[in-house]
Amino acid sequence: MTDPVKIKIWSDYVCPFCMLAEGPLEEAVADVGVEVEIEWMPFELRPHPQPTLRPEDEYLPAIWQRAVYPMARRLGVDITLPTVSPQPYTALAFEGYQYAAEHGLGTAYTRRMFRAFFQESQDLGEIDVLTALAGEVGLDEAGFRGALTDGTYRAKHQEALREAAAHRVQSVPTLLVGDTRIEGVPRPAQLRKAILDAQAQQSEGTLYGAACGIDGGC
């Protein structure tokens, strides 16, 4: 038995292509026949104090019409340019992710963030909004709010950002599957090949021969 193939996917909650990457990722994992472990990794596209984007300006509507909406239609994803203006900073939401991940709900939390922003136009920069969403995925709201208020996971979030910098992540989504790096929304076939290549590399690293086990069997 080999260890699960680990996939790290760097994303930002205000990046529509990160939400659109969910479908191909799920499709590839579902039929590849390999155990996979997915870890969502934080990346802030526009950290404070850099100004965030406004939906009423020309840039966002243009990129959505040119690239986001056509891809969403192809993938069958319900997604809409949020009306929140300016778009929220995501550092606080990512601190919440660290809380969720520690409680085994990191993936569920990430998915809820995407849908809250891109389907419901909820402001992910507001602690009240984040707390309510955390409760929806099964997290303790009082504990979650307290962690964000106290900055309990601020250092852990900064550590995660340093890891992104170490991997030279400059755009999202960016996926790391074994030694294979994929930037942008992946194709399922492309991702399946990366998973199988990673599994093969892991298998080559372990040689099996005659041995005795701790249960006394040989």
N, C-alpha and C positions, 0 to 999 in steps of 0.2 A: 504493500500500500504506500502510495506517495502522499505527501502533504497536499492540501488544497492549493490550487493555483490562485495566487493573490492578485487582485486587480485594484489598483489605486486610481481613483478618478478625481482630479482636481476640478472644482466648480465654484461658481458664485451664484447666489440665489437670485440675482438680478440679470443673469445671463440666459436668454431664451434657448440658446443652443444646448445648454447643460440639461434643461428639462427635456429637450428633444432627443438627447442621447440616451434617455432611460429606455425607450422602446427597443432600439437596436441592441442595447446591452442585455436586456431581459431576453430578447429573442435568441441571441447568441448563446447565452448561458443555459437556456432551457433545453436546447437540443444538441449540445456539444458532447454530452456524455462524460463530463469531467467535473469533479467537485471543485467549486469556485468560491472564493471568499472575496467579497467586494467591500472596499473601504472608501467612503466619500471623504475627500480631503478639501480643506478650506483654501480659498484664494480670493482676495479682495481685488476686484478690477479697479476700483477707485477708492482707495483708503482715505480717510479723513487726514488732512483738510482739503484734499483735491475735490473740486466741485463734481457732483454727480450729474447725470443727464436729466433732461426735462422732455417729457413726451410732446410738449407743444412746440419744441424746436424742430428744425428740419431734419436733423440727423436720424433720430429714432424712427419716425414714420417712414423715412426713405429706406432704411435698412430692413425694416419689417416687411415692407411691400416687396422689396427686391429679393430678400433671402429667407426671412423667418416664415412668413405665411406660405410661400410655395413649398418649403420643406415640411411644414406642419401638415399641409394638405396631403402631401405624399405619404407621410407617416400616420395620418389619421389621428392627429393630436389636436385637442381643443385648446387653443392658446390665443391670447389677446394682449395687445400692447397695454400695459397697465396705465391707469390714469394718475397714479401717485406722482406728485410733482413737488420738488425734485425727487428723483428716485432715492430710496433710502440707502444709507450706509449699512453694511451688513456685518460689521464687527460684532455687534451685540447678538445678532441672530446666530453667528458662528460660536460665540461663547455658549449660547444655548445648545448648539449642536454638541459641544463637548460634554455638557451635562447629559444630553440624551444618549450619546454614545456610551458614556459610563454606565448608563442604566439599560443598555441593550436595545435602544430604540433609535440609533443614529440614522439608519436608512429610512425608517418610517417618518422621522422628523424632517429629513431632507426632502422627501417626496411631498410632505404637507407644506413645507415652505414654498416649493415650486408652484403648487396648485393655489396656495393662498395669494401669491403675487400675480401669477400669470392667468389665473382664471377668475379671481375674486377681487383683484386690485387692492389687496390689504397692504398696509404700510408695515413692512418688516423691520422698520427702525423703531417702532413703538413697543415698549416693554409690555403694555397691556395686551396688545395684539399677539405678541410672541407667547405670552403666558397662556392665553386662551388656546392658541394653537397647540402648545405643548400638552395642555390638558386633553385635547382631542385625540392625541396619539397615545395617551395612557400615562403621561408623566404627572408627578405630583406638582400641582400648580404653585403651592406655597414654597416648596423646596426649590423649584425652578426659578421663581421670582427672586427668592432670597439669594440664590447663586449669582444671578445677573446683577442684582442691586449691590452685592458685596464684591463683585469682580472676582469671584472664586475661580473662574476658568479663564481669566484674562491671560495669565502667563502661559497656560496650555495652548490657547489659541495662537499666541505669538510664537510659540515653539513650532506649531503646525505651519505657520507662515514662513518660518525659517527653513523648514523642510522643503516647502515649495520653491524657495529661492535656491536651495542647494541643488534641486533638480532642474533649475533654470526654467521653471514654468513661467511663461509670459502670456499665455492665452488659455482660455477655457472653452470647452472641456479639454483636458489633457489626460490621457489614460496611460498607465504603465502596467504592462502585462508581462511579468518576467523581465526580460531585457528589451522587450518591444515597446516602443513609445508611439502612441497614436494621438495626434492633435486634431481636434475638431470632432464632429459627430461621426462615430465609426460606422462602417458598413458591417452588418452581421457576419458576413463571410470573412471579412478582414479580421474581425475580432475572434471568430472561432479559430482561425489559423494561428493567431497569436497565443490563444489559450493552449492549443494542442502543442505548439512549439515550446511553450513554457513547461508544460507537463513532461515533454520529452527530455528537456534539459534537466528537470528535477530527477527523472528516472535514471538518467545517465550518471548522476552524482552518487547513486547508491548501488553498490555491487552486492549480490546475494550469493552465498555459498553454504556449505554444510555448517550447522550451528546447533547449539543447545539453548533452550529457553529457560526463563526463570522458574517456569512451572515444572522443570525437571525433564521435559520431553526433549528428545534429540532426533 
